[in-house]
Amino acid sequence: MNNSVAVADLNLSKRRAALCLATLAWAVVVFYLSTERFGSNFSGGLVAHALTLLHIGVSPRTFHVLDVLLRKTAHITEYGILASLVYGSFAEQQPFRWRLRQAMWCIGIVGLYSLTDEFHQRFVPGRNASLVDCGIDVAGAAIALIIIFEACRFLRLASD
C-alpha cells in the first residue's frame, strides 16, 4: 500500500513539473508575441490575406475593425491558455479539480504578468502599452477559469 502512494506522489510530481514547464514555455511565447514582429502590421497582413483568399473586399473602416477584433481575440486566447496552465500548475492532487481560491490567485498572477507584458511593450518599436489590453487579458483568464469551473461541474454531475 505504501508503495502505491509513493508511485501516485511521483506521478503527481511529474505532472506538476510538466505543467510548470508548459506554463513557463507559454509565458515565453506570450512575451515573444509582444515583440515588434507581431504588431499591427502582422495582424493587418493576416486579415488582408484572409480577405484575399475569401475574395472579400471591405472598407478601410471595416478592415480596421477586423484587425482590432483579431488582435483582441488573440489577447483573450493567449491569456486564457496561460491562466489554464497556471491553474493546473497549482494542483495539489487533481490538476483540474475546482478550487475558487486557486482560481483567484491564478487571475492575480496572470494579471500581473499582463502588466509586465504591457510594460515591456512600452519599449518595443511599433508597439504601445495599454491598460485596456490588460483588462482584456484578465477577461481571457477569467473566461478560461469559467470554462474549467463548468467542465469540473459537468464532469462531477456526469460521474454521479
Backbone as JSON Lines, residues from 0, in Angstrom:
{"i":0,"aa":"M","n":[0.83,-1.18,0.0],"ca":[0.0,0.0,0.0],"c":[0.87,1.24,0.0]}
{"i":1,"aa":"N","n":[1.91,1.27,0.79],"ca":[2.81,2.42,0.88],"c":[3.5,2.67,-0.45]}
{"i":2,"aa":"N","n":[3.82,1.6,-1.18],"ca":[4.47,1.73,-2.48],"c":[3.55,2.41,-3.49]}
{"i":3,"aa":"S","n":[2.24,2.11,-3.47],"ca":[1.3,2.73,-4.41],"c":[1.14,4.21,-4.13]}
{"i":4,"aa":"V","n":[1.21,4.61,-2.86],"ca":[1.14,6.03,-2.51],"c":[2.38,6.75,-3.04]}
{"i":5,"aa":"A","n":[3.54,6.13,-2.93],"ca":[4.78,6.73,-3.43],"c":[4.73,6.88,-4.94]}
{"i":6,"aa":"V","n":[4.17,5.91,-5.65],"ca":[4.05,5.98,-7.11],"c":[3.08,7.1,-7.49]}
{"i":7,"aa":"A","n":[1.98,7.2,-6.77],"ca":[1.0,8.26,-7.04],"c":[1.62,9.63,-6.82]}
{"i":8,"aa":"D","n":[2.41,9.78,-5.74],"ca":[3.09,11.05,-5.47],"c":[4.1,11.39,-6.56]}
{"i":9,"aa":"L","n":[4.81,10.37,-7.06],"ca":[5.78,10.58,-8.12],"c":[5.07,11.03,-9.41]}
{"i":10,"aa":"N","n":[3.95,10.37,-9.73],"ca":[3.19,10.76,-10.92],"c":[2.66,12.17,-10.8]}
{"i":11,"aa":"L","n":[2.19,12.56,-9.61],"ca":[1.71,13.92,-9.38],"c":[2.86,14.91,-9.54]}
{"i":12,"aa":"S","n":[4.02,14.57,-9.01],"ca":[5.18,15.45,-9.14],"c":[5.58,15.64,-10.6]}
{"i":13,"aa":"K","n":[5.56,14.57,-11.36],"ca":[5.89,14.66,-12.79],"c":[4.87,15.51,-13.53]}
{"i":14,"aa":"R","n":[3.6,15.31,-13.21],"ca":[2.53,16.07,-13.87],"c":[2.65,17.56,-13.54]}
{"i":15,"aa":"R","n":[2.91,17.85,-12.26],"ca":[3.08,19.25,-11.86],"c":[4.3,19.88,-12.52]}
{"i":16,"aa":"A","n":[5.39,19.13,-12.58],"ca":[6.6,19.65,-13.23],"c":[6.33,19.92,-14.7]}
{"i":17,"aa":"A","n":[5.63,19.02,-15.36],"ca":[5.3,19.21,-16.78],"c":[4.41,20.43,-16.96]}
{"i":18,"aa":"L","n":[3.42,20.61,-16.1],"ca":[2.55,21.78,-16.19],"c":[3.32,23.07,-15.91]}
{"i":19,"aa":"C","n":[4.23,23.04,-14.96],"ca":[5.03,24.22,-14.65],"c":[5.93,24.59,-15.84]}
{"i":20,"aa":"L","n":[6.53,23.58,-16.46],"ca":[7.37,23.83,-17.64],"c":[6.53,24.35,-18.81]}
{"i":21,"aa":"A","n":[5.35,23.79,-19.0],"ca":[4.47,24.26,-20.06],"c":[4.02,25.7,-19.81]}
{"i":22,"aa":"T","n":[3.77,26.02,-18.55],"ca":[3.38,27.38,-18.18],"c":[4.5,28.35,-18.48]}
{"i":23,"aa":"L","n":[5.7,28.0,-18.09],"ca":[6.86,28.85,-18.36],"c":[7.08,29.01,-19.86]}
{"i":24,"aa":"A","n":[6.96,27.92,-20.61],"ca":[7.14,27.98,-22.06],"c":[6.08,28.88,-22.7]}
{"i":25,"aa":"W","n":[4.84,28.77,-22.23],"ca":[3.78,29.61,-22.8],"c":[4.01,31.08,-22.44]}
{"i":26,"aa":"A","n":[4.49,31.35,-21.24],"ca":[4.8,32.74,-20.86],"c":[5.87,33.32,-21.79]}
{"i":27,"aa":"V","n":[6.83,32.5,-22.17],"ca":[7.86,32.94,-23.12],"c":[7.23,33.21,-24.48]}
{"i":28,"aa":"V","n":[6.31,32.36,-24.92],"ca":[5.62,32.57,-26.19],"c":[4.85,33.89,-26.15]}
{"i":29,"aa":"V","n":[4.14,34.15,-25.07],"ca":[3.39,35.4,-24.92],"c":[4.34,36.59,-25.01]}
{"i":30,"aa":"F","n":[5.47,36.49,-24.34],"ca":[6.47,37.57,-24.38],"c":[6.96,37.77,-25.81]}
{"i":31,"aa":"Y","n":[7.22,36.68,-26.52],"ca":[7.7,36.77,-27.9],"c":[6.63,37.4,-28.81]}
{"i":32,"aa":"L","n":[5.36,37.08,-28.56],"ca":[4.29,37.65,-29.36],"c":[4.14,39.16,-29.13]}
{"i":33,"aa":"S","n":[4.79,39.67,-28.09],"ca":[4.74,41.1,-27.79],"c":[5.87,41.87,-28.46]}
{"i":34,"aa":"T","n":[6.61,41.23,-29.32],"ca":[7.71,41.9,-29.99],"c":[7.19,42.64,-31.22]}
{"i":35,"aa":"E","n":[8.06,43.43,-31.81],"ca":[7.71,44.24,-32.96],"c":[7.18,43.39,-34.12]}
{"i":36,"aa":"R","n":[7.71,42.22,-34.26],"ca":[7.34,41.33,-35.37],"c":[5.84,41.03,-35.41]}
{"i":37,"aa":"F","n":[5.19,40.98,-34.25],"ca":[3.78,40.6,-34.18],"c":[2.87,41.78,-33.87]}
{"i":38,"aa":"G","n":[3.24,42.95,-34.31],"ca":[2.45,44.15,-34.1],"c":[1.28,44.23,-35.06]}
{"i":39,"aa":"S","n":[0.74,45.44,-35.19],"ca":[-0.45,45.62,-36.03],"c":[-0.16,45.38,-37.51]}
{"i":40,"aa":"N","n":[1.08,45.58,-37.96],"ca":[1.41,45.26,-39.36],"c":[1.23,43.77,-39.63]}
{"i":41,"aa":"F","n":[1.63,42.95,-38.67],"ca":[1.49,41.5,-38.82],"c":[0.02,41.1,-38.85]}
{"i":42,"aa":"S","n":[-0.75,41.57,-37.87],"ca":[-2.16,41.19,-37.82],"c":[-2.92,41.75,-39.03]}
{"i":43,"aa":"G","n":[-2.57,42.97,-39.45],"ca":[-3.19,43.53,-40.64],"c":[-2.91,42.7,-41.87]}
{"i":44,"aa":"G","n":[-1.69,42.19,-41.96],"ca":[-1.33,41.32,-43.07],"c":[-2.13,40.03,-43.06]}
{"i":45,"aa":"L","n":[-2.36,39.47,-41.87],"ca":[-3.17,38.25,-41.76],"c":[-4.6,38.5,-42.21]}
{"i":46,"aa":"V","n":[-5.17,39.63,-41.77],"ca":[-6.54,39.96,-42.15],"c":[-6.62,40.17,-43.66]}
{"i":47,"aa":"A","n":[-5.66,40.9,-44.22],"ca":[-5.65,41.16,-45.66],"c":[-5.54,39.85,-46.44]}
{"i":48,"aa":"H","n":[-4.69,38.96,-45.99],"ca":[-4.5,37.68,-46.66],"c":[-5.79,36.85,-46.6]}
{"i":49,"aa":"A","n":[-6.42,36.81,-45.43],"ca":[-7.67,36.04,-45.29],"c":[-8.76,36.61,-46.19]}
{"i":50,"aa":"L","n":[-8.87,37.93,-46.23],"ca":[-9.88,38.55,-47.1],"c":[-9.61,38.27,-48.57]}
{"i":51,"aa":"T","n":[-8.34,38.28,-48.94],"ca":[-7.97,37.98,-50.32],"c":[-8.32,36.54,-50.68]}
{"i":52,"aa":"L","n":[-7.99,35.61,-49.77],"ca":[-8.32,34.2,-50.02],"c":[-9.81,33.98,-50.17]}
{"i":53,"aa":"L","n":[-10.59,34.75,-49.42],"ca":[-12.04,34.6,-49.45],"c":[-12.71,35.46,-50.52]}
{"i":54,"aa":"H","n":[-11.88,36.23,-51.26],"ca":[-12.37,37.13,-52.3],"c":[-13.4,38.12,-51.75]}
{"i":55,"aa":"I","n":[-13.04,38.71,-50.62],"ca":[-13.93,39.67,-49.96],"c":[-13.24,41.03,-49.93]}
{"i":56,"aa":"G","n":[-13.96,42.04,-50.33],"ca":[-13.46,43.41,-50.24],"c":[-14.21,44.14,-49.14]}
{"i":57,"aa":"V","n":[-13.49,44.9,-48.33],"ca":[-14.13,45.65,-47.25],"c":[-13.59,47.07,-47.25]}
{"i":58,"aa":"S","n":[-14.33,47.95,-46.61],"ca":[-13.89,49.34,-46.48],"c":[-12.72,49.4,-45.51]}
{"i":59,"aa":"P","n":[-11.95,50.49,-45.56],"ca":[-10.85,50.64,-44.59],"c":[-11.33,50.59,-43.14]}
{"i":60,"aa":"R","n":[-12.49,51.14,-42.87],"ca":[-13.03,51.12,-41.5],"c":[-13.33,49.68,-41.06]}
{"i":61,"aa":"T","n":[-13.96,48.91,-41.94],"ca":[-14.26,47.51,-41.62],"c":[-12.97,46.71,-41.47]}
{"i":62,"aa":"F","n":[-12.0,46.99,-42.32],"ca":[-10.69,46.32,-42.22],"c":[-10.08,46.59,-40.84]}
{"i":63,"aa":"H","n":[-10.13,47.83,-40.4],"ca":[-9.58,48.21,-39.09],"c":[-10.31,47.46,-37.97]}
{"i":64,"aa":"V","n":[-11.64,47.39,-38.06],"ca":[-12.41,46.67,-37.05],"c":[-12.02,45.2,-37.01]}
{"i":65,"aa":"L","n":[-11.88,44.58,-38.17],"ca":[-11.47,43.17,-38.23],"c":[-10.08,42.97,-37.64]}
{"i":66,"aa":"D","n":[-9.18,43.9,-37.92],"ca":[-7.82,43.82,-37.38],"c":[-7.84,43.92,-35.85]}
{"i":67,"aa":"V","n":[-8.59,44.87,-35.33],"ca":[-8.69,45.04,-33.87],"c":[-9.32,43.79,-33.25]}
{"i":68,"aa":"L","n":[-10.37,43.26,-33.87],"ca":[-11.01,42.04,-33.35],"c":[-10.02,40.87,-33.31]}
{"i":69,"aa":"L","n":[-9.22,40.73,-34.35],"ca":[-8.22,39.67,-34.38],"c":[-7.22,39.84,-33.24]}
{"i":70,"aa":"R","n":[-6.72,41.06,-33.06],"ca":[-5.71,41.29,-32.03],"c":[-6.28,41.08,-30.63]}
{"i":71,"aa":"K","n":[-7.5,41.53,-30.38],"ca":[-8.1,41.38,-29.04],"c":[-8.48,39.93,-28.77]}
{"i":72,"aa":"T","n":[-8.92,39.22,-29.82],"ca":[-9.2,37.79,-29.66],"c":[-7.91,37.03,-29.35]}
{"i":73,"aa":"A","n":[-6.82,37.46,-29.96],"ca":[-5.52,36.83,-29.65],"c":[-5.16,37.06,-28.19]}
{"i":74,"aa":"H","n":[-5.39,38.26,-27.67],"ca":[-5.13,38.53,-26.25],"c":[-5.94,37.58,-25.37]}
{"i":75,"aa":"I","n":[-7.24,37.49,-25.64],"ca":[-8.11,36.62,-24.83],"c":[-7.62,35.18,-24.89]}
{"i":76,"aa":"T","n":[-7.28,34.72,-26.06],"ca":[-6.85,33.33,-26.23],"c":[-5.52,33.05,-25.54]}
{"i":77,"aa":"E","n":[-4.52,33.9,-25.78],"ca":[-3.2,33.6,-25.2],"c":[-3.22,33.68,-23.68]}
{"i":78,"aa":"Y","n":[-3.98,34.62,-23.12],"ca":[-4.04,34.71,-21.66],"c":[-5.0,33.69,-21.06]}
{"i":79,"aa":"G","n":[-5.98,33.22,-21.83],"ca":[-6.81,32.11,-21.38],"c":[-5.99,30.83,-21.26]}
{"i":80,"aa":"I","n":[-5.15,30.6,-22.24],"ca":[-4.25,29.44,-22.19],"c":[-3.3,29.56,-21.01]}
{"i":81,"aa":"L","n":[-2.73,30.75,-20.83],"ca":[-1.81,30.96,-19.7],"c":[-2.52,30.7,-18.38]}
{"i":82,"aa":"A","n":[-3.73,31.21,-18.23],"ca":[-4.48,31.01,-16.98],"c":[-4.76,29.53,-16.73]}
{"i":83,"aa":"S","n":[-5.11,28.79,-17.78],"ca":[-5.36,27.36,-17.63],"c":[-4.11,26.62,-17.17]}
{"i":84,"aa":"L","n":[-2.98,26.99,-17.74],"ca":[-1.72,26.36,-17.34],"c":[-1.32,26.73,-15.92]}
{"i":85,"aa":"V","n":[-1.49,27.99,-15.56],"ca":[-1.17,28.42,-14.19],"c":[-2.07,27.68,-13.21]}
{"i":86,"aa":"Y","n":[-3.35,27.6,-13.53],"ca":[-4.3,26.91,-12.65],"c":[-3.89,25.45,-12.45]}
{"i":87,"aa":"G","n":[-3.56,24.78,-13.54],"ca":[-3.14,23.38,-13.44],"c":[-1.83,23.21,-12.68]}
{"i":88,"aa":"S","n":[-0.95,24.2,-12.77],"ca":[0.35,24.12,-12.09],"c":[0.22,24.16,-10.58]}
{"i":89,"aa":"F","n":[-0.86,24.75,-10.09],"ca":[-1.06,24.85,-8.64],"c":[-1.7,23.61,-8.04]}
{"i":90,"aa":"A","n":[-2.04,22.65,-8.86],"ca":[-2.79,21.48,-8.4],"c":[-2.04,20.73,-7.31]}
{"i":91,"aa":"E","n":[-2.77,20.4,-6.27],"ca":[-2.18,19.6,-5.2],"c":[-2.4,18.11,-5.45]}
{"i":92,"aa":"Q","n":[-3.57,17.77,-5.95],"ca":[-3.85,16.37,-6.23],"c":[-4.35,16.21,-7.65]}
{"i":93,"aa":"Q","n":[-5.54,16.65,-7.92],"ca":[-6.09,16.56,-9.28],"c":[-5.9,17.91,-9.94]}
{"i":94,"aa":"P","n":[-5.27,17.97,-11.12],"ca":[-4.94,19.25,-11.72],"c":[-6.13,20.15,-12.0]}
{"i":95,"aa":"F","n":[-7.27,19.58,-12.33],"ca":[-8.38,20.44,-12.69],"c":[-9.61,20.21,-11.83]}
{"i":96,"aa":"R","n":[-9.38,19.97,-10.55],"ca":[-10.47,19.98,-9.59],"c":[-10.7,21.44,-9.23]}
{"i":97,"aa":"W","n":[-11.94,21.87,-9.18],"ca":[-12.23,23.29,-8.98],"c":[-11.9,23.75,-7.56]}
{"i":98,"aa":"R","n":[-11.13,24.85,-7.5],"ca":[-10.79,25.5,-6.23],"c":[-10.87,27.0,-6.46]}
{"i":99,"aa":"L","n":[-11.82,27.67,-5.81],"ca":[-12.05,29.1,-6.03],"c":[-10.82,29.92,-5.64]}
{"i":100,"aa":"R","n":[-10.22,29.64,-4.5],"ca":[-9.05,30.4,-4.07],"c":[-7.91,30.27,-5.08]}
{"i":101,"aa":"Q","n":[-7.7,29.07,-5.58],"ca":[-6.67,28.83,-6.6],"c":[-6.99,29.64,-7.86]}
{"i":102,"aa":"A","n":[-8.26,29.71,-8.23],"ca":[-8.66,30.48,-9.41],"c":[-8.39,31.97,-9.21]}
{"i":103,"aa":"M","n":[-8.66,32.48,-8.03],"ca":[-8.42,33.9,-7.75],"c":[-6.92,34.22,-7.8]}
{"i":104,"aa":"W","n":[-6.1,33.36,-7.23],"ca":[-4.65,33.55,-7.31],"c":[-4.19,33.52,-8.77]}
{"i":105,"aa":"C","n":[-4.77,32.6,-9.51],"ca":[-4.41,32.45,-10.92],"c":[-4.72,33.75,-11.68]}
{"i":106,"aa":"I","n":[-5.9,34.32,-11.47],"ca":[-6.25,35.58,-12.15],"c":[-5.29,36.69,-11.74]}
{"i":107,"aa":"G","n":[-4.93,36.74,-10.46],"ca":[-3.97,37.75,-10.0],"c":[-2.6,37.59,-10.66]}
{"i":108,"aa":"I","n":[-2.12,36.37,-10.72],"ca":[-0.81,36.11,-11.34],"c":[-0.83,36.47,-12.82]}
{"i":109,"aa":"V","n":[-1.86,36.04,-13.51],"ca":[-1.97,36.33,-14.94],"c":[-2.11,37.84,-15.16]}
{"i":110,"aa":"G","n":[-2.87,38.51,-14.3],"ca":[-3.0,39.96,-14.39],"c":[-1.66,40.67,-14.2]}
{"i":111,"aa":"L","n":[-0.88,40.22,-13.23],"ca":[0.45,40.8,-13.03],"c":[1.36,40.54,-14.22]}
{"i":112,"aa":"Y","n":[1.29,39.35,-14.78],"ca":[2.09,39.05,-15.96],"c":[1.68,39.94,-17.12]}
{"i":113,"aa":"S","n":[0.38,40.16,-17.25],"ca":[-0.12,41.04,-18.31],"c":[0.44,42.46,-18.14]}
{"i":114,"aa":"L","n":[0.47,42.95,-16.91],"ca":[1.04,44.28,-16.67],"c":[2.5,44.34,-17.06]}
{"i":115,"aa":"T","n":[3.26,43.29,-16.74],"ca":[4.68,43.29,-17.12],"c":[4.84,43.22,-18.64]}
{"i":116,"aa":"D","n":[3.94,42.5,-19.28],"ca":[3.98,42.39,-20.74],"c":[3.68,43.74,-21.39]}
{"i":117,"aa":"E","n":[2.7,44.43,-20.87],"ca":[2.38,45.76,-21.41],"c":[3.53,46.74,-21.14]}
{"i":118,"aa":"F","n":[4.15,46.63,-19.97],"ca":[5.3,47.48,-19.66],"c":[6.42,47.21,-20.66]}
{"i":119,"aa":"H","n":[6.66,45.94,-20.95],"ca":[7.66,45.54,-21.95],"c":[7.36,46.19,-23.29]}
{"i":120,"aa":"Q","n":[6.07,46.23,-23.67],"ca":[5.69,46.78,-24.97],"c":[5.94,48.29,-25.08]}
{"i":121,"aa":"R","n":[6.05,48.97,-23.94],"ca":[6.37,50.41,-23.98],"c":[7.71,50.66,-24.65]}
{"i":122,"aa":"F","n":[8.6,49.68,-24.59],"ca":[9.96,49.84,-25.1],"c":[10.18,49.14,-26.45]}
{"i":123,"aa":"V","n":[9.11,48.6,-27.02],"ca":[9.2,47.9,-28.3],"c":[8.73,48.83,-29.41]}
{"i":124,"aa":"P","n":[9.59,49.08,-30.41],"ca":[9.17,49.94,-31.52],"c":[7.93,49.36,-32.22]}
{"i":125,"aa":"G","n":[6.98,50.23,-32.51],"ca":[5.77,49.8,-33.2],"c":[4.7,49.22,-32.28]}
{"i":126,"aa":"R","n":[4.99,49.12,-30.99],"ca":[4.01,48.6,-30.02],"c":[3.75,49.68,-28.99]}
{"i":127,"aa":"N","n":[2.64,49.57,-28.27],"ca":[2.39,50.5,-27.18],"c":[1.75,49.77,-26.02]}
{"i":128,"aa":"A","n":[1.86,50.36,-24.85],"ca":[1.3,49.77,-23.65],"c":[-0.15,50.22,-23.5]}
{"i":129,"aa":"S","n":[-1.0,49.33,-23.02],"ca":[-2.42,49.66,-22.89],"c":[-3.02,48.93,-21.68]}
{"i":130,"aa":"L","n":[-3.58,49.7,-20.77],"ca":[-4.28,49.08,-19.65],"c":[-5.56,48.39,-20.11]}
{"i":131,"aa":"V","n":[-6.12,48.86,-21.23],"ca":[-7.29,48.18,-21.8],"c":[-6.9,46.75,-22.18]}
{"i":132,"aa":"D","n":[-5.72,46.59,-22.79],"ca":[-5.26,45.25,-23.13],"c":[-5.08,44.39,-21.87]}
{"i":133,"aa":"C","n":[-4.62,44.99,-20.78],"ca":[-4.51,44.23,-19.52],"c":[-5.89,43.74,-19.08]}
{"i":134,"aa":"G","n":[-6.88,44.61,-19.2],"ca":[-8.24,44.2,-18.86],"c":[-8.73,43.07,-19.74]}
{"i":135,"aa":"I","n":[-8.42,43.15,-21.02],"ca":[-8.81,42.08,-21.95],"c":[-8.08,40.78,-21.59]}
{"i":136,"aa":"D","n":[-6.81,40.89,-21.2],"ca":[-6.03,39.71,-20.8],"c":[-6.65,39.05,-19.57]}
{"i":137,"aa":"V","n":[-7.02,39.86,-18.58],"ca":[-7.63,39.33,-17.36],"c":[-8.99,38.72,-17.69]}
{"i":138,"aa":"A","n":[-9.73,39.34,-18.61],"ca":[-11.01,38.76,-19.04],"c":[-10.78,37.39,-19.69]}
{"i":139,"aa":"G","n":[-9.72,37.27,-20.49],"ca":[-9.39,35.99,-21.09],"c":[-9.08,34.94,-20.04]}
{"i":140,"aa":"A","n":[-8.35,35.35,-19.0],"ca":[-8.05,34.43,-17.9],"c":[-9.33,34.01,-17.19]}
{"i":141,"aa":"A","n":[-10.21,34.97,-16.93],"ca":[-11.47,34.67,-16.24],"c":[-12.35,33.73,-17.08]}
{"i":142,"aa":"I","n":[-12.4,33.97,-18.37],"ca":[-13.18,33.1,-19.26],"c":[-12.65,31.68,-19.22]}
{"i":143,"aa":"A","n":[-11.33,31.53,-19.26],"ca":[-10.73,30.19,-19.19],"c":[-11.08,29.5,-17.88]}
{"i":144,"aa":"L","n":[-11.05,30.25,-16.78],"ca":[-11.36,29.64,-15.49],"c":[-12.85,29.31,-15.37]}
{"i":145,"aa":"I","n":[-13.7,30.11,-15.98],"ca":[-15.13,29.77,-16.0],"c":[-15.34,28.48,-16.79]}
{"i":146,"aa":"I","n":[-14.61,28.32,-17.87],"ca":[-14.7,27.08,-18.66],"c":[-14.23,25.89,-17.82]}
{"i":147,"aa":"I","n":[-13.15,26.07,-17.07],"ca":[-12.66,25.0,-16.19],"c":[-13.7,24.68,-15.12]}
{"i":148,"aa":"F","n":[-14.29,25.72,-14.52],"ca":[-15.32,25.52,-13.5],"c":[-16.49,24.72,-14.07]}
{"i":149,"aa":"E","n":[-16.97,25.13,-15.24],"ca":[-18.11,24.45,-15.85],"c":[-17.75,23.0,-16.23]}
{"i":150,"aa":"A","n":[-16.54,22.8,-16.72],"ca":[-16.12,21.44,-17.06],"c":[-16.06,20.57,-15.81]}
{"i":151,"aa":"C","n":[-15.53,21.1,-14.73],"ca":[-15.47,20.35,-13.47],"c":[-16.88,20.03,-12.97]}
{"i":152,"aa":"R","n":[-17.77,21.01,-13.06],"ca":[-19.15,20.82,-12.63],"c":[-19.83,19.75,-13.49]}
{"i":153,"aa":"F","n":[-19.62,19.82,-14.8],"ca":[-20.22,18.86,-15.71],"c":[-19.69,17.45,-15.44]}
{"i":154,"aa":"L","n":[-18.37,17.33,-15.26],"ca":[-17.78,16.02,-15.02],"c":[-18.24,15.45,-13.68]}
{"i":155,"aa":"R","n":[-18.41,16.31,-12.68],"ca":[-18.88,15.87,-11.39],"c":[-20.33,15.37,-11.51]}
{"i":156,"aa":"L","n":[-21.17,16.09,-12.25],"ca":[-22.55,15.67,-12.45],"c":[-22.61,14.38,-13.26]}
{"i":157,"aa":"A","n":[-21.74,14.26,-14.25],"ca":[-21.74,13.07,-15.09],"c":[-21.3,11.83,-14.32]}
{"i":158,"aa":"S","n":[-20.44,12.01,-13.31],"ca":[-19.96,10.85,-12.55],"c":[-20.93,10.45,-11.46]}
{"i":159,"aa":"D","n":[-21.87,11.32,-11.11],"ca":[-22.85,10.97,-10.05],"c":[-23.91,10.03,-10.52]}
